[in-house]
């Protein structure tokens, strides 16, 4: 098994992770908010009841501050060492966001089918994001509909231009850190087209929703 090229644990500094994403993956990175050191998990945005403490953009113009330079990333996180690492989507990749239960089901099925897979993140709120080539978000709903499902009803959505994913090892309040379910390595540097993955992902989301519904009946 190939060794992961990117830090996975919170113990590995956010600065190091941000620099590695730019230099090893050629991803743009952007510093987000952070958890106040003495705030008991309070977000630097200062908003009471923040939905994603320490893990969201710091302002409306956040995307303009993204960089693909390792040197620039180092300067940014030196100024704010605890800042979340945000990866803008719609540039070098889009993402397909699904419930965690469906994501693991789909991963197992796609691996059995020997489908090409990119990196996959796993968030503390039990979601997974599958990295695919840019342009995926604009056609996700239509592709899911052609597969016989409704994207919104099964909890599947595309994340594309103007949005972002939160990268490991960013911590989301007291809920835990974002992790890699499938690590970025040299083996998955080339991302798949969304068309290659949407069938198994939609099926897994539909099955997971049906299992949940049956469990409640």
Backbone as numpy.savetxt, mean C-alpha at the origin, in Angstrom:
# Nx Ny Nz CAx CAy CAz Cx Cy Cz
14.84 -18.88 -1.40 13.99 -17.68 -1.40 14.88 -16.44 -1.40
14.49 -15.47 -2.21 15.31 -14.28 -2.35 15.16 -13.37 -1.14
16.28 -12.78 -0.72 16.26 -11.87 0.41 15.57 -10.57 0.02
14.71 -10.04 0.90 14.02 -8.78 0.61 15.03 -7.64 0.48
14.76 -6.73 -0.44 15.66 -5.62 -0.69 15.28 -4.37 0.11
14.11 -4.39 0.75 13.60 -3.20 1.39 13.27 -3.49 2.85
13.53 -2.54 3.76 13.25 -2.77 5.17 11.79 -3.11 5.41
11.53 -4.03 6.34 10.16 -4.46 6.62 9.73 -4.09 8.04
10.66 -3.90 8.94 10.32 -3.74 10.34 10.46 -2.28 10.78
9.65 -1.93 11.76 9.71 -0.59 12.32 11.09 -0.28 12.86
11.81 -1.30 13.35 13.13 -1.10 13.90 14.10 -0.55 12.86
13.85 -0.79 11.60 14.67 -0.23 10.56 14.13 1.15 10.23
14.98 2.13 10.30 14.54 3.51 10.28 13.73 3.86 9.04
12.74 4.76 9.25 11.93 5.25 8.15 12.80 5.94 7.10
13.83 6.64 7.55 14.73 7.30 6.61 15.38 6.27 5.69
15.87 5.19 6.26 16.52 4.16 5.47 15.55 3.55 4.47
14.30 3.33 4.91 13.30 2.76 4.02 13.01 3.70 2.86
12.82 4.98 3.16 12.51 5.96 2.11 13.62 6.03 1.07
14.86 6.05 1.52 15.99 6.12 0.60 16.06 4.86 -0.26
15.85 3.72 0.35 15.90 2.46 -0.40 14.80 2.38 -1.44
13.60 2.87 -1.11 12.52 2.84 -2.10 12.90 3.64 -3.34
13.53 4.79 -3.14 13.92 5.62 -4.30 15.07 4.98 -5.07
16.05 4.47 -4.36 17.26 3.99 -5.03 17.12 2.58 -5.60
16.39 1.72 -4.91 16.28 0.33 -5.35 15.05 0.05 -6.21
13.98 0.82 -5.98 12.75 0.59 -6.74 12.41 1.73 -7.70
13.10 2.87 -7.54 12.82 4.06 -8.36 11.39 4.54 -8.13
10.91 4.42 -6.90 9.62 4.93 -6.50 9.77 6.34 -5.95
8.80 7.21 -6.24 8.75 8.50 -5.56 8.27 8.28 -4.13
8.79 9.08 -3.22 8.37 9.01 -1.82 8.01 10.41 -1.34
7.16 10.46 -0.34 6.75 11.73 0.23 6.60 11.57 1.74
7.19 12.46 2.53 6.98 12.37 3.98 5.58 12.83 4.36
4.96 12.09 5.26 3.63 12.46 5.72 3.66 12.98 7.14
2.57 12.77 7.85 2.50 13.17 9.25 3.32 12.19 10.10
3.35 12.44 11.39 4.09 11.56 12.29 3.37 11.50 13.63
3.75 10.53 14.43 3.18 10.40 15.77 4.00 11.26 16.73
3.31 12.10 17.48 4.00 12.95 18.44 4.67 12.09 19.51
5.96 12.34 19.79 6.70 11.48 20.73 6.05 11.35 22.10
5.43 12.43 22.59 4.85 12.38 23.93 3.34 12.52 23.89
2.76 12.18 22.72 1.32 12.42 22.56 0.44 11.20 22.71
0.98 10.09 23.17 0.15 8.89 23.35 -0.48 8.42 22.06
0.28 8.47 20.96 -0.26 8.06 19.66 -0.96 9.17 18.93
-0.80 10.42 19.39 -1.46 11.54 18.76 -0.75 11.93 17.48
-1.54 12.24 16.45 -0.99 12.60 15.14 -0.48 14.04 15.14
0.56 14.28 14.36 1.13 15.63 14.26 0.17 16.62 13.62
-0.89 16.13 12.96 -1.86 17.03 12.34 -2.69 17.76 13.38
-2.70 17.25 14.62 -3.41 17.89 15.70 -4.90 17.65 15.74
-5.42 16.88 14.80 -6.87 16.66 14.74 -7.29 15.58 15.72
-8.26 15.93 16.56 -8.81 14.94 17.48 -9.56 13.87 16.67
-9.32 12.62 17.00 -9.99 11.54 16.29 -9.46 11.33 14.89
-8.20 11.66 14.65 -7.58 11.44 13.34 -7.76 9.99 12.92
-8.21 9.78 11.69 -8.52 8.42 11.22 -7.28 7.57 10.99
-6.14 8.22 10.69 -4.90 7.48 10.43 -3.74 8.22 11.08
-3.64 8.17 12.40 -2.61 8.94 13.10 -1.20 8.61 12.63
-0.48 9.63 12.21 0.91 9.44 11.79 1.06 8.73 10.47
0.01 8.69 9.65 0.09 7.91 8.41 -0.76 8.51 7.30
-0.68 9.83 7.12 -1.41 10.46 6.02 -0.65 11.71 5.59
-1.01 12.32 4.46 -0.30 13.50 3.98 -0.37 14.64 4.99
0.67 15.48 4.98 0.74 16.59 5.93 0.04 17.84 5.43
-0.38 17.85 4.16 -1.06 19.03 3.62 -1.63 18.75 2.25
-2.40 19.71 1.73 -3.04 19.52 0.44 -2.04 19.38 -0.71
-0.92 20.04 -0.62 0.07 20.00 -1.71 1.11 18.91 -1.53
0.73 17.86 -0.84 1.71 16.82 -0.49 2.37 16.20 -1.72
1.61 15.99 -2.79 2.15 15.30 -3.97 3.27 16.09 -4.62
3.22 17.41 -4.52 4.28 18.24 -5.11 5.59 18.09 -4.36
5.52 17.59 -3.13 6.73 17.42 -2.35 7.35 16.05 -2.48
6.76 15.19 -3.31 7.32 13.84 -3.50 8.61 13.91 -4.29
9.51 12.98 -4.02 10.79 12.97 -4.70 11.20 11.55 -5.07
11.95 11.43 -6.15 12.52 10.15 -6.54 14.01 10.12 -6.30
14.53 11.13 -5.60 15.95 11.24 -5.31 16.26 10.70 -3.93
17.21 9.81 -3.85 17.62 9.28 -2.56 18.21 10.36 -1.67
18.99 11.27 -2.26 19.60 12.35 -1.47 18.53 13.27 -0.91
17.52 13.59 -1.72 16.43 14.46 -1.25 15.62 13.76 -0.17
15.37 12.47 -0.35 14.63 11.71 0.66 15.39 11.71 1.98
16.71 11.57 1.91 17.51 11.58 3.13 17.37 12.91 3.86
17.39 14.01 3.10 17.25 15.33 3.72 15.87 15.48 4.37
14.83 15.01 3.67 13.47 15.14 4.19 13.28 14.40 5.50
13.73 13.14 5.55 13.53 12.36 6.75 14.54 12.68 7.84
15.62 13.36 7.50 16.51 13.87 8.53 15.82 15.00 9.28
15.05 15.81 8.55 14.30 16.90 9.17 13.14 16.38 10.00
12.47 15.33 9.52 11.32 14.74 10.22 11.50 13.22 10.29
12.33 12.73 11.21 12.67 11.29 11.25 11.48 10.37 11.44
10.42 10.85 12.08 9.28 9.98 12.33 8.19 10.06 11.30
8.41 10.81 10.21 7.36 11.02 9.21 6.99 9.72 8.50
5.70 9.58 8.23 5.22 8.43 7.46 5.87 8.42 6.08
6.07 7.23 5.54 6.57 7.10 4.17 5.37 6.85 3.27
5.05 7.83 2.43 3.94 7.72 1.50 4.47 7.50 0.09
3.84 6.61 -0.65 4.23 6.32 -2.03 3.10 6.80 -2.95
3.31 7.88 -3.71 2.26 8.35 -4.61 1.95 7.31 -5.68
0.68 7.05 -5.90 0.26 6.13 -6.95 0.00 6.90 -8.24
-0.08 6.15 -9.35 -0.30 6.78 -10.64 0.98 7.21 -11.32
2.12 6.93 -10.72 3.41 7.31 -11.29 4.14 6.06 -11.80
4.77 5.35 -10.90 5.44 4.11 -11.30 4.58 2.88 -11.03
3.49 3.06 -10.30 2.57 1.94 -10.06 1.23 2.48 -9.60
0.19 1.65 -9.78 -1.11 1.81 -9.14 -1.23 0.66 -8.14
-2.32 0.63 -7.41 -2.54 -0.47 -6.47 -4.01 -0.89 -6.49
-4.24 -2.16 -6.24 -5.59 -2.68 -6.08 -5.75 -3.03 -4.61
-6.71 -2.37 -3.97 -6.92 -2.49 -2.53 -8.08 -3.44 -2.26
-7.83 -4.45 -1.40 -8.85 -5.46 -1.09 -8.82 -5.79 0.39
-9.90 -6.38 0.93 -9.88 -6.85 2.32 -8.78 -7.89 2.51
-8.20 -7.90 3.70 -7.08 -8.80 3.97 -7.44 -10.27 3.77
-8.63 -10.67 4.21 -9.02 -12.08 4.07 -9.05 -12.48 2.60
-9.56 -11.60 1.75 -9.59 -11.87 0.32 -8.18 -11.82 -0.27
-7.36 -10.91 0.23 -6.01 -10.77 -0.30 -5.18 -12.02 -0.12
-5.24 -12.63 1.06 -4.47 -13.85 1.29 -5.01 -15.01 0.47
-6.34 -15.07 0.33 -6.95 -16.10 -0.50 -6.49 -15.95 -1.95
-6.49 -14.70 -2.44 -6.07 -14.45 -3.82 -4.59 -14.75 -4.01
-3.76 -14.38 -3.04 -2.32 -14.66 -3.14 -2.07 -16.15 -3.31
-2.71 -16.95 -2.49 -2.51 -18.40 -2.57 -2.94 -18.93 -3.94
-4.06 -18.44 -4.43 -4.56 -18.91 -5.72 -3.65 -18.47 -6.86
-3.20 -17.22 -6.82 -2.35 -16.70 -7.90 -0.99 -17.38 -7.92
-0.48 -17.71 -6.74 0.79 -18.43 -6.69 0.64 -19.83 -7.28
-0.50 -20.49 -7.02 -0.74 -21.81 -7.61 -0.85 -21.70 -9.13
-1.39 -20.57 -9.61 -1.55 -20.36 -11.05 -0.28 -19.81 -11.71
0.74 -19.57 -10.89 2.03 -19.01 -11.37 1.83 -17.68 -12.09
0.91 -16.87 -11.57 0.70 -15.55 -12.14 1.80 -14.60 -11.69
2.16 -13.62 -12.52 3.17 -12.65 -12.10 2.61 -11.76 -11.00
3.40 -11.53 -9.97 2.95 -10.72 -8.85 3.97 -9.66 -8.51
3.49 -8.48 -8.16 4.35 -7.42 -7.66 4.35 -7.42 -6.14
4.91 -6.38 -5.53 4.85 -6.26 -4.07 3.40 -6.11 -3.59
3.17 -6.52 -2.35 1.84 -6.42 -1.74 2.01 -5.94 -0.31
1.29 -4.88 0.07 1.33 -4.40 1.44 0.15 -4.92 2.23
0.34 -4.91 3.54 -0.71 -5.34 4.49 -0.80 -4.26 5.57
-1.99 -3.69 5.75 -2.15 -2.56 6.67 -2.79 -2.99 7.98
-2.61 -2.20 9.05 -3.18 -2.57 10.34 -4.71 -2.63 10.35
-5.37 -1.94 9.40 -6.83 -2.00 9.35 -7.33 -3.15 8.48
-6.45 -4.15 8.28 -6.80 -5.40 7.61 -7.18 -5.21 6.15
-6.36 -4.44 5.45 -6.47 -4.28 4.01 -5.15 -4.70 3.38
-5.21 -5.04 2.08 -4.00 -5.37 1.34 -4.01 -4.61 0.02
-2.83 -4.15 -0.40 -2.70 -3.44 -1.67 -1.72 -4.19 -2.58
-2.22 -4.56 -3.77 -1.44 -5.27 -4.76 -0.91 -4.24 -5.78
0.41 -4.14 -5.90 1.01 -3.17 -6.81 0.94 -3.69 -8.25
0.44 -2.84 -9.14 0.31 -3.18 -10.56 0.78 -1.98 -11.39
0.82 -2.14 -12.70 1.29 -1.07 -13.56 0.35 0.14 -13.50
0.89 1.34 -13.72 0.04 2.55 -13.69 -1.09 2.46 -14.70
-2.18 3.17 -14.39 -3.35 3.17 -15.26 -4.41 2.18 -14.83
-4.10 1.36 -13.84 -5.02 0.31 -13.41 -6.28 0.87 -12.75
-6.12 1.92 -11.95 -7.26 2.42 -11.18 -8.40 2.86 -12.07
-8.08 3.45 -13.21 -9.12 3.99 -14.10 -9.99 2.90 -14.71
-9.48 1.68 -14.79 -10.25 0.62 -15.44 -10.65 -0.51 -14.50
-10.34 -0.36 -13.21 -10.62 -1.44 -12.26 -12.11 -1.78 -12.17
-12.96 -0.77 -11.99 -14.39 -1.05 -11.83 -14.97 -1.75 -13.05
-14.56 -1.32 -14.24 -15.08 -1.94 -15.46 -14.60 -3.38 -15.58
-13.35 -3.63 -15.25 -12.82 -4.98 -15.32 -13.53 -5.91 -14.33
-13.79 -5.38 -13.14 -14.50 -6.19 -12.14 -15.93 -6.48 -12.61
-16.57 -5.50 -13.22 -17.93 -5.69 -13.73 -17.96 -6.75 -14.82
-16.96 -6.73 -15.68 -16.88 -7.75 -16.74 -16.69 -9.15 -16.16
-16.04 -9.20 -14.99 -15.83 -10.49 -14.33 -17.07 -10.95 -13.57
-18.13 -10.10 -13.57 -19.38 -10.50 -12.95 -19.60 -10.01 -11.54
-18.82 -8.99 -11.13 -18.93 -8.51 -9.76 -19.12 -6.99 -9.76
-19.53 -6.46 -8.61 -19.57 -5.02 -8.40 -18.45 -4.67 -7.44
-17.51 -3.84 -7.88 -16.31 -3.57 -7.10 -16.62 -3.03 -5.71
-17.53 -2.06 -5.63 -17.84 -1.45 -4.34 -18.46 -2.47 -3.38
-19.33 -3.31 -3.90 -20.05 -4.25 -3.02 -19.14 -5.35 -2.47
-18.05 -5.65 -3.16 -17.14 -6.69 -2.67 -15.90 -6.10 -2.01
-15.86 -4.76 -1.87 -14.75 -4.12 -1.15 -13.46 -4.03 -1.91
-13.53 -3.96 -3.24 -12.34 -3.87 -4.08 -12.29 -2.48 -4.72
-11.11 -1.85 -4.70 -10.99 -0.54 -5.34 -9.58 -0.34 -5.88
-9.48 0.49 -6.91 -8.19 0.85 -7.46 -7.68 2.14 -6.84
-6.37 2.23 -6.65 -5.74 3.44 -6.12 -4.77 3.94 -7.18
-5.04 5.12 -7.71 -4.23 5.61 -8.83 -3.80 7.05 -8.70
-3.81 7.76 -9.80 -3.27 9.11 -9.86 -3.91 10.03 -8.82
-3.06 10.78 -8.12 -3.53 11.71 -7.11 -3.69 11.11 -5.72
-3.47 9.81 -5.59 -3.62 9.14 -4.31 -2.26 8.56 -3.87
-2.28 7.70 -2.88 -1.03 7.16 -2.33 -1.31 5.88 -1.57
-0.24 5.13 -1.31 -0.30 4.03 -0.34 0.71 4.35 0.75
0.43 3.88 1.94 1.34 4.04 3.07 2.32 2.87 3.05
3.60 3.18 3.11 4.62 2.14 2.95 5.17 1.66 4.29
5.57 0.39 4.36 6.29 -0.10 5.53 7.60 0.68 5.71
8.07 0.89 6.94 7.50 0.39 8.20 6.68 1.45 8.94
5.96 2.29 8.21 5.14 3.33 8.84 4.15 2.74 9.84
4.07 3.38 11.01 3.14 2.93 12.04 1.88 3.80 12.00
0.72 3.15 12.12 -0.56 3.85 12.09 -1.10 3.91 13.52
-0.86 5.02 14.19 -1.30 5.18 15.57 -0.86 4.01 16.43
-1.78 3.53 17.26 -1.48 2.38 18.10 -1.90 1.06 17.48
-2.35 1.11 16.22 -2.86 -0.11 15.58 -1.75 -1.03 15.10
-0.57 -0.50 14.87 0.53 -1.31 14.37 1.13 -0.70 13.12
2.10 -1.39 12.54 2.81 -0.89 11.37 2.34 -1.55 10.09
2.43 -0.82 9.00 2.21 -1.39 7.68 3.34 -2.38 7.40
3.02 -3.52 6.83 4.00 -4.57 6.57 3.93 -5.00 5.10
4.94 -5.72 4.69 4.92 -6.34 3.37 4.34 -7.74 3.48
3.27 -8.01 2.75 2.77 -9.37 2.63 3.55 -10.10 1.54
4.04 -9.34 0.59 4.92 -9.86 -0.45 5.99 -8.79 -0.69
7.22 -9.11 -0.33 8.30 -8.12 -0.32 8.70 -7.64 -1.71
9.14 -6.39 -1.83 9.77 -5.95 -3.07 11.15 -6.62 -3.21
11.36 -7.30 -4.30 12.65 -7.95 -4.58 13.00 -7.73 -6.04
14.18 -8.14 -6.42 14.57 -8.04 -7.83 13.68 -8.93 -8.70
13.09 -9.96 -8.11 12.25 -10.88 -8.88 10.92 -10.26 -9.29
10.44 -9.26 -8.54 9.16 -8.65 -8.91 9.31 -7.16 -9.24
10.47 -6.81 -9.77 10.69 -5.42 -10.17 9.73 -5.02 -11.29
9.42 -5.97 -12.20 8.49 -5.70 -13.29 7.09 -6.03 -12.84
6.23 -5.03 -12.80 4.89 -5.21 -12.25 3.93 -5.80 -13.27
2.91 -6.50 -12.79 1.91 -7.07 -13.71 0.87 -6.04 -14.15
0.20 -6.33 -15.25 -0.97 -5.55 -15.66 -2.14 -5.93 -14.75
-3.02 -4.99 -14.48 -4.15 -5.28 -13.60 -5.04 -6.37 -14.19
-5.11 -6.46 -15.51 -5.93 -7.50 -16.15 -5.50 -8.90 -15.76
-4.23 -9.08 -15.43 -3.72 -10.40 -15.07 -4.19 -10.84 -13.68
-4.50 -9.87 -12.82 -4.82 -10.20 -11.43 -6.27 -9.99 -11.06
-7.02 -9.24 -11.86 -8.34 -8.82 -11.43 -9.31 -9.99 -11.25
-9.20 -11.03 -12.08 -10.08 -12.18 -11.93 -9.94 -12.85 -10.58
-8.73 -13.30 -10.21 -8.55 -13.92 -8.89 -8.87 -12.98 -7.73
-8.55 -11.69 -7.88 -8.84 -10.75 -6.80 -10.35 -10.57 -6.61
-11.08 -10.39 -7.70 -12.53 -10.21 -7.61 -13.19 -11.47 -7.06
-12.75 -12.62 -7.53 -13.31 -13.89 -7.03 -13.08 -14.03 -5.53
-11.87 -13.73 -5.08 -11.55 -13.86 -3.66 -12.37 -12.88 -2.82
-12.54 -11.65 -3.32 -13.34 -10.67 -2.59 -14.80 -11.12 -2.51
-15.33 -11.63 -3.61 -16.71 -12.12 -3.61 -16.90 -13.29 -2.68
-15.94 -14.19 -2.68 -16.05 -15.36 -1.81 -15.94 -14.97 -0.34
-15.00 -14.04 -0.04 -14.84 -13.60 1.34 -16.09 -12.90 1.84
-16.71 -12.11 0.99 -17.95 -11.42 1.38 -19.08 -12.43 1.62
-19.17 -13.43 0.74 -20.20 -14.46 0.91 -19.98 -15.25 2.19
-18.73 -15.57 2.50 -18.43 -16.31 3.73 -18.82 -15.50 4.96
-18.55 -14.18 4.89 -18.91 -13.31 6.02 -20.42 -13.25 6.19
-21.12 -13.12 5.06 -22.58 -13.05 5.10 -23.17 -14.35 5.64
-22.62 -15.48 5.19 -23.13 -16.77 5.66 -22.86 -16.96 7.14
-21.73 -16.41 7.60 -21.40 -16.54 9.00 -22.31 -15.73 9.90
-22.91 -14.66 9.34 -23.80 -13.84 10.12 -25.26 -14.30 10.07
-25.53 -15.21 9.12 -26.93 -15.65 8.94 -27.27 -16.79 9.90
